[in-house]
Amino acid sequence: MYFYHHVPSAQNGDVIYPLNQLREKFPDLYNKQYAKYDNIKEKDVEISGFGYWNDCVNLMPVTPGLVKKELEKYGHDTDWEWRFYKIDPDKLVKSKLIIMIMSENNGTLERKFIPFTKEAFDKYCHIGKATRNIFQKAKENNEQPNTFARVPHVLYKDSINTNDLEIVKF
């Protein structure tokens, strides 16, 4: 069990910051990163008893290679640099982790936040029907989907030092 985070092409230093910390430390970089979430509805979402989405680093609990294979099954472009930090969850503070599951109910996006446990990870952290439906619909509309649409995420309410992290390519 590992988490993954895309290796930023313009990372300043050895730390991945949540958006709200990035705003304080690197305002120009924050503006660029914040803009890429213009179409993402999770931005600014409050997580009851936990904080805000913007206070967290988004981690993928699914191997990016599996996402890439799914995209390719539907004929989508995967010709970009698939470099990710591989993060051992045992090196993170468990109380700062939460799983975010997204689903659609009658056209409305719903988010469910689940405390992080090994059992919850095993139950929810996979590529599911919702992701495949997004990929299929995008193919039918001749569009490139959001690469990680509806893939569960683990949110980490802190920054992450990348100094000793392995970088994997897919």
C-alpha positions as CSV (number, residue, x, y, z in Angstrom):
1,M,0.0,0.0,0.0
2,Y,1.4,3.3,-1.1
3,F,0.2,6.8,-2.0
4,Y,1.4,8.7,-5.1
5,H,1.8,12.4,-5.9
6,H,2.7,13.7,-9.3
7,V,6.3,15.2,-9.3
8,P,5.7,18.9,-10.0
9,S,7.8,20.2,-12.9
10,A,8.5,23.5,-11.1
11,Q,8.7,22.4,-7.5
12,N,10.4,24.9,-5.2
13,G,12.6,23.0,-2.8
14,D,11.9,19.5,-1.3
15,V,8.4,20.1,0.1
16,I,5.0,19.6,-1.4
17,Y,2.6,22.1,0.2
18,P,-1.2,22.2,0.4
19,L,-2.6,25.1,-1.6
20,N,-3.3,27.2,1.5
21,Q,0.4,26.9,2.7
22,L,1.6,27.5,-0.9
23,R,-0.3,30.8,-1.0
24,E,1.7,32.0,2.0
25,K,5.1,30.7,0.9
26,F,5.1,31.1,-2.9
27,P,2.2,33.4,-4.0
28,D,3.1,33.2,-7.7
29,L,3.2,29.4,-7.7
30,Y,0.0,29.3,-5.7
31,N,-1.8,31.4,-8.4
32,K,-0.7,29.0,-11.1
33,Q,-1.6,25.9,-9.1
34,Y,-4.9,27.3,-7.9
35,A,-5.9,28.1,-11.5
36,K,-5.5,24.5,-12.6
37,Y,-8.3,23.6,-10.2
38,D,-10.8,26.1,-11.7
39,N,-13.0,23.2,-13.0
40,I,-12.5,21.1,-9.9
41,K,-15.5,21.3,-7.5
42,E,-13.5,20.0,-4.5
43,K,-11.7,23.3,-4.3
44,D,-12.6,25.2,-1.1
45,V,-14.7,22.3,0.3
46,E,-14.9,22.1,4.0
47,I,-14.4,18.6,5.5
48,S,-16.4,18.4,8.7
49,G,-14.1,18.0,11.7
50,F,-11.0,18.0,9.5
51,G,-10.5,21.3,7.8
52,Y,-10.6,22.3,4.2
53,W,-9.6,20.5,1.0
54,N,-7.1,23.4,0.3
55,D,-5.4,22.6,3.6
56,C,-4.4,19.1,2.3
57,V,-2.0,17.6,-0.2
58,N,-4.0,15.3,-2.5
59,L,-2.5,11.8,-2.8
60,M,-3.6,9.0,-5.0
61,P,-4.0,5.6,-3.3
62,V,-4.1,3.9,-6.7
63,T,-1.0,3.1,-8.7
64,P,-0.8,5.7,-11.5
65,G,0.2,2.9,-13.9
66,L,-3.3,1.4,-13.5
67,V,-4.9,4.8,-14.2
68,K,-2.7,5.1,-17.3
69,K,-3.8,1.6,-18.5
70,E,-7.5,2.5,-18.0
71,L,-7.1,5.7,-20.0
72,E,-5.4,3.8,-22.8
73,K,-8.2,1.2,-22.9
74,Y,-10.5,4.0,-23.8
75,G,-8.1,5.5,-26.3
76,H,-7.1,8.6,-24.3
77,D,-3.8,10.4,-24.6
78,T,-1.3,9.3,-21.9
79,D,1.7,10.9,-23.6
80,W,3.0,13.0,-20.8
81,E,5.5,12.4,-18.1
82,W,4.1,9.9,-15.6
83,R,6.6,10.6,-12.7
84,F,5.2,10.2,-9.2
85,Y,6.5,10.3,-5.7
86,K,5.9,7.0,-4.0
87,I,4.9,7.7,-0.4
88,D,4.7,5.1,2.4
89,P,1.7,5.9,4.5
90,D,3.5,4.6,7.6
91,K,5.7,7.6,7.4
92,L,2.8,10.0,7.6
93,V,0.8,11.0,10.7
94,K,-2.4,8.9,10.5
95,S,-4.6,11.5,12.2
96,K,-3.8,13.9,9.3
97,L,-5.2,11.4,6.7
98,I,-8.7,11.1,5.3
99,I,-10.1,9.2,2.3
100,M,-12.2,11.2,-0.2
101,I,-14.6,9.1,-2.3
102,M,-16.5,10.9,-5.1
103,S,-19.7,9.6,-6.7
104,E,-22.5,11.0,-8.8
105,N,-26.2,10.8,-7.7
106,N,-28.8,12.0,-10.2
107,G,-26.2,14.3,-11.8
108,T,-25.0,15.7,-8.5
109,L,-21.4,15.2,-7.4
110,E,-21.2,13.8,-3.9
111,R,-18.1,13.6,-1.7
112,K,-17.8,11.1,1.2
113,F,-14.9,11.5,3.6
114,I,-13.9,8.5,5.5
115,P,-11.2,8.3,8.3
116,F,-8.1,6.6,7.0
117,T,-7.7,3.0,8.1
118,K,-6.1,0.0,6.3
119,E,-9.6,-1.6,6.0
120,A,-11.1,1.6,4.4
121,F,-8.1,1.8,2.1
122,D,-8.7,-1.8,1.0
123,K,-12.4,-1.2,0.5
124,Y,-12.4,2.1,-1.3
125,C,-9.1,2.8,-2.9
126,H,-9.4,1.3,-6.4
127,I,-10.4,2.4,-9.9
128,G,-14.2,1.9,-10.0
129,K,-17.2,2.2,-12.2
130,A,-17.5,5.9,-11.7
131,T,-14.0,6.5,-13.1
132,R,-14.5,4.2,-16.1
133,N,-17.8,5.9,-16.8
134,I,-16.1,9.3,-17.0
135,F,-13.4,7.9,-19.3
136,Q,-16.1,6.3,-21.5
137,K,-18.2,9.4,-21.7
138,A,-15.1,11.5,-22.6
139,K,-14.3,9.1,-25.4
140,E,-17.8,9.3,-26.7
141,N,-17.5,13.1,-26.7
142,N,-14.0,13.0,-28.2
143,E,-12.6,14.8,-25.1
144,Q,-9.7,14.2,-22.9
145,P,-11.0,13.4,-19.4
146,N,-9.6,14.7,-16.1
147,T,-6.9,12.1,-15.6
148,F,-7.9,11.2,-12.1
149,A,-11.6,11.8,-12.3
150,R,-13.5,10.0,-9.6
151,V,-10.4,8.1,-8.5
152,P,-10.5,8.0,-4.7
153,H,-7.9,10.3,-3.1
154,V,-6.3,10.4,0.3
155,L,-6.0,13.9,1.7
156,Y,-3.0,14.7,4.0
157,K,-3.5,17.8,6.1
158,D,0.1,18.9,6.1
159,S,3.1,19.4,3.8
160,I,5.3,16.4,2.7
161,N,9.0,16.5,2.6
162,T,10.1,14.7,-0.7
163,N,13.8,14.5,0.1
164,D,13.8,10.8,0.8
165,L,10.9,9.8,-1.5
166,E,11.4,7.4,-4.4
167,I,10.3,8.7,-7.8
168,V,8.6,6.1,-10.0
169,K,7.8,6.3,-13.7
170,F,4.9,4.7,-15.5
